[in-house]
Amino acid sequence: MTKQKTAAGIDVGSRTIKLVLYDGSHILFEKIVDNTYNTTDIIKELLDEVKYDALVALGYGRALVEIDWDAPTVSEITAFAIG
């Protein structure tokens, strides 16, 4: 039997940063923290707390994750359209 892959989704907004882990059928972890002046440090702390196989970012600060973690990004409009 193959191990279920875990996806991490991070929404980097101007006021909060949200992280969710999803295994394809269940939310395994979720956390919301306040965003501050050191957004990259907060993202690193959040991602260091969890183990994941894939990462995708959205939100106002999604480019930070794309650059520093080489993760694909999704606009809010696309995410809303996909559901």
C-alpha positions as a Markdown table, in Angstrom:
| # | Residue | x | y | z |
|---|---|---|---|---|
| 1 | Met | 0.0 | 0.0 | 0.0 |
| 2 | Thr | 1.4 | 3.4 | -0.9 |
| 3 | Lys | 1.6 | 6.3 | 1.6 |
| 4 | Gln | -0.9 | 9.1 | 1.1 |
| 5 | Lys | 0.8 | 12.3 | 0.0 |
| 6 | Thr | 0.4 | 15.3 | 2.2 |
| 7 | Ala | -0.2 | 18.7 | 0.6 |
| 8 | Ala | 0.4 | 22.0 | 2.4 |
| 9 | Gly | -1.5 | 25.1 | 1.5 |
| 10 | Ile | -0.4 | 28.5 | 2.8 |
| 11 | Asp | -2.4 | 31.7 | 2.4 |
| 12 | Val | -0.1 | 34.7 | 3.1 |
| 13 | Gly | -2.4 | 37.6 | 3.7 |
| 14 | Ser | -1.7 | 41.1 | 4.8 |
| 15 | Arg | -3.2 | 40.5 | 8.3 |
| 16 | Thr | -3.0 | 36.7 | 8.8 |
| 17 | Ile | -1.1 | 33.7 | 7.5 |
| 18 | Lys | -3.0 | 30.4 | 7.3 |
| 19 | Leu | -1.6 | 27.0 | 6.9 |
| 20 | Val | -3.5 | 23.8 | 6.1 |
| 21 | Leu | -2.3 | 20.2 | 5.6 |
| 22 | Tyr | -4.5 | 18.0 | 3.5 |
| 23 | Asp | -4.0 | 14.3 | 2.6 |
| 24 | Gly | -6.6 | 14.1 | -0.2 |
| 25 | Ser | -9.5 | 13.3 | 2.1 |
| 26 | His | -8.9 | 14.9 | 5.5 |
| 27 | Ile | -7.5 | 18.1 | 6.9 |
| 28 | Leu | -4.7 | 17.0 | 9.1 |
| 29 | Phe | -3.6 | 20.4 | 10.5 |
| 30 | Glu | -4.6 | 24.0 | 10.4 |
| 31 | Lys | -3.2 | 27.1 | 11.9 |
| 32 | Ile | -3.8 | 30.8 | 11.7 |
| 33 | Val | -1.3 | 33.4 | 12.9 |
| 34 | Asp | -1.0 | 37.1 | 12.7 |
| 35 | Asn | 1.2 | 38.6 | 10.1 |
| 36 | Thr | 3.8 | 41.2 | 11.1 |
| 37 | Tyr | 6.7 | 43.0 | 9.6 |
| 38 | Asn | 8.8 | 39.7 | 9.3 |
| 39 | Thr | 6.5 | 37.7 | 7.1 |
| 40 | Thr | 9.2 | 35.4 | 5.8 |
| 41 | Asp | 10.2 | 34.4 | 9.4 |
| 42 | Ile | 6.6 | 33.6 | 10.3 |
| 43 | Ile | 6.2 | 31.4 | 7.1 |
| 44 | Lys | 9.4 | 29.6 | 8.0 |
| 45 | Glu | 8.3 | 28.9 | 11.5 |
| 46 | Leu | 4.9 | 27.6 | 10.3 |
| 47 | Leu | 6.4 | 25.3 | 7.7 |
| 48 | Asp | 9.1 | 24.0 | 10.0 |
| 49 | Glu | 6.3 | 22.7 | 12.3 |
| 50 | Val | 5.0 | 20.3 | 9.8 |
| 51 | Lys | 6.0 | 17.7 | 7.2 |
| 52 | Tyr | 4.5 | 17.8 | 3.7 |
| 53 | Asp | 5.1 | 16.4 | 0.3 |
| 54 | Ala | 3.9 | 19.4 | -1.8 |
| 55 | Leu | 3.4 | 23.1 | -1.1 |
| 56 | Val | 1.2 | 25.7 | -2.8 |
| 57 | Ala | 0.8 | 29.3 | -1.8 |
| 58 | Leu | -1.8 | 31.9 | -2.3 |
| 59 | Gly | -2.7 | 35.3 | -0.9 |
| 60 | Tyr | -1.1 | 38.8 | -1.0 |
| 61 | Gly | 2.3 | 37.5 | -0.1 |
| 62 | Arg | 2.3 | 34.3 | -2.1 |
| 63 | Ala | 5.4 | 35.5 | -4.1 |
| 64 | Leu | 7.5 | 35.2 | -1.0 |
| 65 | Val | 6.7 | 31.5 | -0.8 |
| 66 | Glu | 7.2 | 31.1 | -4.5 |
| 67 | Ile | 10.7 | 32.6 | -4.3 |
| 68 | Asp | 12.0 | 31.3 | -1.0 |
| 69 | Trp | 10.5 | 27.8 | -1.1 |
| 70 | Asp | 10.2 | 27.3 | -4.9 |
| 71 | Ala | 6.5 | 26.6 | -4.5 |
| 72 | Pro | 3.8 | 27.1 | -7.1 |
| 73 | Thr | 1.3 | 29.9 | -6.5 |
| 74 | Val | -2.4 | 30.3 | -7.2 |
| 75 | Ser | -4.3 | 33.6 | -7.3 |
| 76 | Glu | -7.4 | 34.0 | -5.1 |
| 77 | Ile | -9.5 | 34.2 | -8.2 |
| 78 | Thr | -8.3 | 30.9 | -9.5 |
| 79 | Ala | -8.6 | 29.2 | -6.1 |
| 80 | Phe | -12.2 | 30.5 | -5.8 |
| 81 | Ala | -13.0 | 29.3 | -9.3 |
| 82 | Ile | -11.6 | 25.8 | -8.7 |
| 83 | Gly | -13.4 | 25.5 | -5.4 |
